[in-house]
Amino acid sequence: MRHVIIGNSAAGVKAAETIRALDPDAAITVISEETAPAYSRCLLPNYLAGTRKEGDLLFRSRTFFARKRIDTMLGFRAVRVLPETKVVELSDGRKVLYDKLLVATGSSTAFPPIPGLEGVGVFGLRTLADARAISASLPAVRRAVVIGAGFVGLETAYALYHRGIEVTVVERLPQVLPQQFDARAAAILQRDMQAEGIRFILGRGIREMAGPSLWQRAFGRQGKGVILEDGDHLKAELVVVATGTRPNVVMVKDTGMEIDKGIVVDRYMQTSIPDIYAAGDVAETVDAVTGERGLSPIWPNAVSQGKVAGYNMAGVRREYSPLIGMQNAVEFRAIPAIAVGITQPAGDQYEVLTAYRPERNLYKKLVLKDNVLVGMILVGDIARAGVYAAMMKKRVDVASIKHKLLRSDFDYADLLYRTA
């Protein structure tokens, strides 16, 4: 049996590892456009900040593939999949045959259509190559602009500030972390980062990049930067784009495979084409809380999906148990925060419980639907995040303990007593 895996990150590596454990004799090949060993993208901001070295990013040893007898084709881009002949075509013209194929290609930075954004000094932060390039540019950088105030944008801003760079974060929407947190939580986290020295411009987007020639005409001196929608200019030697990602599906676009936001898979991680599976950031799965199909681009979900895909590719039937798609945790200075599930509900079918003490940087928000917890935001105190997440996963009816949920002494004992 020939197993081919496109992608060398969380989902792809876990699938390869799972297949090898189930089938000692299978031929397994991992293809990746990147040349680096398997590393954690989640730690790239730490590398950029200088708090971790490249070797610290690896989540498997450099000898992992050799020890597991897994062939690798690193530095090769898969450009097309031909299901009729079960062939993966590579950028150099080579063809790789498969019996079972896993598409675990992840996602790439989604660059917005801003004039001049492709110029020198503009980067995404999605790969180790991106992080290396940004780091190499820093000796000539005094000021940086980060476009986008989501998790990647704020982590990048904090990393650059840690390196002594003046950082301005520009976000078109009126708050930081607009997809994950509500306005109250966002305000606490923004205030904490501003106290560190990071500047924010919210509610305004970027009209265009200003190259040296434009800056010369406008101000009579050399430089470059960005021009905001209202005409304001920000001078910067470095621009990092963190406005979201797009699943890497180009190699299967012409296969007839069902693709929506990403590659649609069933409960066995199989696509609409037999013998082709998908997992990780590129795959659309069902969310445990909402019951809706969508992307869940977070590390734990990618690992779980890769494992299930590996089982089924090896012929061992295993269903994917839906996980909570929106799980985000962060701590930039001294304020931890976590958001899970539905955090900004719309409609009167939801009940919202809150505890808000901004002077102490504390905020708790629990979202319920039909007496079942479906979302939470915790800022400043995340001690009970695991309890709440378990309740969400198990869909516990909290009607009889609702009054205790936000109390500081609420713990597993209340949950066990209720479900005994």
C-alpha positions in Angstrom: 0.0 0.0 0.0 1.4 3.4 -1.1 0.4 6.3 1.2 1.2 9.8 0.1 0.8 12.8 2.4 1.0 16.3 1.2 2.0 18.4 4.1 4.6 18.2 6.9 2.9 19.8 9.8 0.6 18.7 12.6 -2.0 16.8 10.6 0.4 15.3 8.1 3.0 14.1 10.6 0.3 12.6 12.9 -1.2 10.8 10.0 2.1 9.3 8.9 2.9 8.3 12.5 -0.5 6.6 12.9 -0.2 4.7 9.6 3.2 3.4 10.4 2.0 2.2 13.9 -0.9 0.3 12.2 1.0 -1.0 9.1 4.7 -1.7 9.6 5.2 -2.6 5.9 3.3 0.3 4.2 5.2 2.7 1.9 4.7 6.2 3.2 5.9 9.4 1.5 5.6 12.9 2.9 5.7 15.8 0.4 6.3 19.3 1.5 7.1 22.6 -0.3 9.1 23.6 2.8 12.6 22.1 3.4 12.6 22.4 7.2 11.9 19.4 9.5 8.5 19.3 11.1 8.1 22.4 13.3 5.3 24.2 15.2 4.0 27.2 13.4 2.4 28.3 16.7 5.9 29.1 18.0 7.0 31.3 15.1 6.3 34.5 17.1 8.5 33.2 19.9 11.3 32.6 17.3 10.8 36.1 15.9 10.9 37.5 19.5 14.3 35.7 20.0 13.0 33.7 22.9 13.3 30.4 21.0 15.9 29.0 18.6 15.0 27.1 15.4 15.7 23.8 17.1 13.2 24.6 19.8 10.4 24.8 17.1 10.6 21.1 16.2 7.8 18.9 17.5 9.5 15.7 16.1 13.2 15.0 16.1 15.3 15.4 12.9 15.6 11.6 12.7 11.9 11.0 13.1 11.1 10.1 9.5 14.2 7.9 9.1 13.4 6.0 12.3 9.8 5.4 11.1 11.0 4.5 7.6 8.9 7.3 6.1 10.2 8.7 2.8 10.3 12.5 2.5 10.3 14.8 -0.5 11.0 18.2 1.2 11.3 21.3 -1.0 8.9 20.0 -3.6 5.5 21.6 -4.3 2.6 19.5 -5.3 0.9 21.3 -8.2 -1.8 18.9 -9.3 -3.6 15.7 -8.2 -4.9 13.4 -10.9 -7.5 11.0 -9.2 -8.1 9.0 -12.3 -4.5 7.7 -12.4 -3.8 8.3 -8.7 -0.9 10.6 -9.4 0.4 13.7 -7.6 2.4 16.0 -9.9 5.2 18.0 -8.5 6.6 21.4 -9.5 9.7 19.8 -11.1 7.5 17.6 -13.3 7.9 14.4 -11.3 4.9 12.2 -10.6 4.3 10.3 -7.4 1.8 7.4 -7.4 -0.5 6.7 -4.5 -3.1 4.3 -3.3 -4.3 6.5 -0.5 -3.6 10.3 -0.4 -3.9 12.8 2.4 -4.1 16.5 1.6 -2.7 18.3 4.7 -1.4 21.4 3.0 -2.5 23.9 5.7 -3.1 27.5 4.8 -1.3 30.6 3.6 -1.4 34.3 4.5 -4.3 36.0 2.7 -2.8 39.2 1.4 -5.5 41.9 1.0 -5.7 43.8 -2.3 -3.7 46.8 -1.2 -1.7 48.5 -3.9 2.1 48.0 -3.4 1.7 45.3 -0.8 4.0 43.0 -2.8 6.9 45.3 -2.3 10.2 44.9 -0.4 9.8 44.9 3.3 6.3 43.3 3.3 5.9 39.8 4.9 3.4 37.4 6.1 4.2 35.2 9.1 3.0 31.7 8.3 6.2 29.7 7.6 9.7 29.4 9.1 11.0 31.1 5.9 8.8 34.1 6.7 10.1 34.3 10.2 13.7 34.0 9.0 13.2 36.7 6.4 11.6 39.1 9.0 14.4 38.4 11.5 17.1 39.0 8.8 15.5 42.4 8.1 15.4 43.7 11.7 18.9 45.2 11.9 17.7 47.9 9.4 14.2 48.3 11.0 13.2 50.9 13.5 9.5 51.1 12.9 7.0 48.3 11.9 3.4 48.2 11.0 1.3 45.1 11.5 -1.8 44.9 9.4 -4.5 43.0 11.3 -5.2 42.7 15.1 -6.1 39.0 15.3 -4.0 36.5 17.2 -1.2 36.3 14.7 -1.1 40.1 14.3 -0.9 40.7 18.1 1.6 37.9 18.7 3.7 39.4 15.9 3.5 42.9 17.3 4.5 41.7 20.7 7.4 39.7 19.3 8.7 42.7 17.3 8.3 45.0 20.3 10.4 42.5 22.3 13.1 43.0 19.7 13.1 46.8 20.3 11.0 47.8 17.3 8.4 50.6 17.4 5.2 48.8 16.5 1.9 50.1 15.2 -1.0 47.7 14.7 -3.6 48.8 12.2 -7.1 47.1 12.2 -10.0 47.9 10.0 -12.5 46.8 12.6 -13.1 48.8 15.8 -11.4 46.4 18.2 -8.6 44.0 18.5 -9.2 40.2 18.2 -12.6 40.8 16.5 -13.2 37.2 15.5 -12.5 35.7 18.9 -13.3 38.2 21.7 -16.1 40.7 22.4 -15.4 44.5 23.0 -15.0 44.2 26.7 -12.4 41.5 26.6 -10.6 43.2 23.7 -10.4 46.5 25.5 -8.7 44.8 28.5 -6.1 43.1 26.3 -5.5 46.2 24.2 -5.0 48.3 27.3 -2.5 45.8 28.6 -0.5 45.9 25.3 -0.7 49.7 25.1 0.8 49.9 28.5 3.8 47.9 27.2 4.3 50.5 24.4 2.5 49.1 21.3 0.4 51.6 19.4 -3.1 50.7 17.9 -5.0 52.3 15.1 -8.5 50.8 15.0 -11.5 51.3 12.7 -9.3 52.4 9.8 -7.8 50.3 7.0 -4.8 50.8 4.7 -5.3 52.4 1.3 -1.9 51.7 -0.2 1.7 51.2 0.5 4.0 54.2 0.2 7.3 53.4 -1.4 10.4 55.5 -1.2 9.5 57.6 -4.3 6.0 58.4 -2.9 7.4 59.3 0.5 10.0 61.6 -1.2 7.2 63.4 -3.1 5.0 63.7 0.0 7.6 64.7 2.6 10.8 65.6 0.7 12.8 62.8 2.3 13.5 59.2 1.7 11.5 56.5 3.5 8.5 54.1 3.1 5.5 53.1 4.9 1.7 52.9 4.6 -1.1 55.3 3.8 -4.3 54.9 5.8 -7.8 55.1 4.3 -8.2 58.7 5.7 -4.9 59.8 4.2 -2.8 59.6 7.3 0.8 58.3 6.7 2.7 55.9 8.8 6.4 55.5 8.2 7.8 52.0 8.6 10.7 49.9 7.3 8.8 46.7 7.9 5.2 45.7 7.3 3.7 42.3 8.4 0.4 41.2 7.0 -1.8 39.3 9.4 -5.3 39.6 7.9 -6.2 36.0 7.9 -5.4 32.8 5.9 -6.6 30.8 2.9 -6.6 27.0 2.8 -4.1 25.7 0.3 -6.4 23.8 -2.2 -4.9 24.8 -5.5 -3.5 21.3 -6.3 -7.0 19.8 -6.0 -9.0 22.6 -7.6 -9.5 20.8 -10.9 -10.3 17.3 -9.5 -14.1 17.9 -9.0 -13.6 17.5 -5.3 -16.1 19.3 -3.1 -14.6 22.5 -1.8 -16.3 25.3 0.0 -14.2 27.4 2.4 -11.8 24.4 2.5 -12.0 20.7 1.5 -15.2 19.2 2.7 -14.6 15.8 4.5 -16.9 13.2 6.0 -16.7 11.8 9.5 -13.8 9.5 8.3 -11.8 12.5 7.0 -12.4 11.3 3.4 -13.1 13.8 0.7 -15.8 13.5 -2.0 -13.2 11.5 -4.1 -12.5 7.9 -3.0 -9.1 7.3 -1.5 -8.3 11.0 -0.9 -8.5 12.4 2.6 -7.9 15.8 4.0 -7.0 17.1 7.5 -5.8 20.2 9.3 -6.3 23.8 8.4 -7.3 22.8 4.8 -10.3 20.6 5.9 -13.9 21.5 6.7 -15.3 19.5 9.6 -18.4 19.8 11.9 -18.0 21.9 15.0 -19.0 20.2 18.3 -20.8 23.3 19.6 -22.5 24.8 16.6 -23.1 21.6 14.6 -22.1 23.6 11.6 -19.4 22.8 9.0 -16.4 25.0 8.8 -12.7 25.4 9.2 -11.0 24.8 12.6 -7.4 26.0 12.0 -6.0 25.2 15.4 -3.2 22.8 16.4 -5.1 20.3 18.6 -7.8 19.8 15.9 -5.2 19.3 13.2 -3.5 16.5 15.3 -6.9 14.8 16.0 -7.9 15.0 12.3 -4.6 13.7 11.1 -4.8 10.7 13.5 -8.3 9.8 12.3 -7.2 10.2 8.7 -4.3 7.9 9.3 -6.5 5.2 10.8 -8.9 5.2 7.9 -6.1 5.3 5.3 -4.6 2.2 7.0 -7.9 0.4 6.7 -9.0 0.8 10.4 -12.4 2.4 10.5 -12.4 5.3 12.9 -14.8 8.2 13.1 -13.8 11.8 13.8 -15.3 13.1 17.0 -16.2 16.7 16.4 -14.1 19.2 18.5 -14.8 22.7 19.5 -13.6 24.8 16.5 -13.0 28.1 18.2 -10.4 27.6 20.9 -8.0 30.5 21.4 -5.8 31.2 24.3 -3.3 34.1 24.7 -1.1 35.8 27.2 0.9 38.8 26.0 2.1 40.4 29.2 0.5 39.3 32.5 -3.2 38.9 31.5 -4.2 35.4 30.3 -7.3 35.1 28.1 -9.2 32.3 26.4 -12.2 32.2 24.0 -14.0 29.1 23.1 -17.1 28.4 21.1 -19.8 31.0 20.4 -18.5 34.2 22.0 -20.5 36.9 20.3 -24.0 35.4 20.0 -26.7 36.9 17.8 -30.4 36.2 18.6 -32.6 35.9 21.6 -32.2 32.1 21.9 -29.0 32.7 23.8 -28.5 33.5 27.5 -25.4 35.4 28.5 -23.9 35.4 32.0 -21.1 37.9 32.8 -18.8 39.0 35.6 -16.9 42.2 34.7 -14.3 44.0 36.8 -12.2 46.0 34.4 -10.2 47.7 37.2 -8.8 44.3 38.0 -8.5 43.2 34.4 -11.1 40.4 35.1 -13.9 39.4 32.7 -16.0 36.3 32.5 -18.7 35.6 29.9 -20.6 32.4 29.5 -23.0 31.9 26.6 -25.8 29.3 27.0 -28.4 28.0 24.7 -31.3 25.9 26.1 -29.3 25.6 29.4 -26.3 24.2 27.6 -23.0 26.1 27.7 -22.0 26.9 24.1 -19.3 29.6 24.5 -17.1 31.3 26.9 -14.6 34.2 27.3 -12.3 34.3 30.3 -9.9 37.2 30.8 -7.5 37.5 33.8 -8.7 34.3 35.4 -8.8 31.2 33.2 -8.6 28.6 36.0 -11.9 27.0 35.2 -11.5 27.0 31.4 -11.1 23.2 31.4 -14.3 22.6 33.4 -16.3 24.8 31.1 -14.9 23.2 28.0 -15.8 19.8 29.3 -19.3 20.9 29.9 -19.5 22.3 26.4 -18.2 19.0 24.9 -20.6 16.9 27.0 -23.5 19.3 26.5 -24.3 19.3 30.2 -27.7 20.7 31.2 -26.7 23.4 33.7 -30.2 24.6 34.6 -29.8 23.5 38.3 -26.3 24.9 38.7 -26.5 28.0 36.5 -26.3 30.3 39.5 -23.0 28.8 40.5 -21.2 29.0 37.1 -19.5 32.3 37.6 -18.7 31.8 41.3 -15.0 31.6 42.2 -15.5 28.3 44.0 -17.3 26.6 41.1 -15.4 23.4 40.3 -15.6 19.8 39.1 -17.4 18.8 42.3 -20.5 20.8 41.2 -20.3 19.2 37.8 -19.9 15.7 39.1 -22.7 16.1 41.6 -25.0 17.3 38.8 -24.2 14.5 36.4 -24.0 11.7 39.0 
